[in-house]
Amino acid sequence: MPFWAFPQPVPQARNGLGVAAMTLGIVGGVLGLMIVFFWLAWLPALLAVILGAVALSHVRKGLANNRGIALAGVILGAVGLLLSVAGGAFFAVQVYNLREDERAVTAVADAEAGRQRDVVARQREEAARQLEQLEAENKKRAADEQARKLSFGGSYTYEETGLKVSLAAPQPFVPDKSVSKAPENTKVVLIAVTVVNTGSTPLSLRGSQLLFVKDANEQLLFHLTDISGRINRIPASLDPGQSVTAQEVYALPNGSSDTISVRFDHGDASNRRSVTWAGSPG
């Protein structure tokens, strides 16, 4: 028998690629179903498609006979790739939504912080305005207090009522029998205060008077009473433009300092202010 008549050995089927493709396809599909591992699923799925395609090529060439397994590997690999892409898309959407939520929360927090800053800024501005107003009022009050400390002959006008008051220097006065007797060793002086209504409406002077007349030692001078009617008193009211000079008589002890002070009060209970004159009697 010729040697060529002997039967030739049949080549063994190369089915390993198909099996590997199906195995990798299963792994890729399982990983794709587990969303958190989508980033791992694409590699075995892609390899399953590639190896399955090569295995199908071998089947067509007659080098393998596991067409079903190779085709299953390709299909499972494609499914794994789709699941991987879907998982990536889902994850990307979740990350995007999370970032949008964070941006929204940050925007709300920034808006609230901005509102709080605006509130604090307004409070600071209001505090600064009030402080400035208080300082201005204190300066005005201090200036007004200084303006109400006068020398004899000086005048002051109450802005609220328009009353202008002035006091001449006290003059020596010789009392007669109509004036109450002065204590011994005293010097009698006449004090005259002039009040003028500079406003446009009648002005009440109830409670406006020469309250205190003191010497330099803060001792009250003795007030002498006149019964003759020659000495004018402060009237109860003044018409617009009307001027009245009121007079009082006091006894100044000879042993005290020659400097005396006179205080005049005017205003209602809530806004009563005094004007003080000081100096030596004439």
Helices and strands as residue ranges (DSSP letters): G 3-5, H 16-33, G 35-37, H 38-60, H 67-147, E 149-151, E 155-157, E 163-167, E 171-172, E 186-197, E 203-204, E 209-215, E 222-224, E 237-238, E 243-253, E 260-266, E 273-279
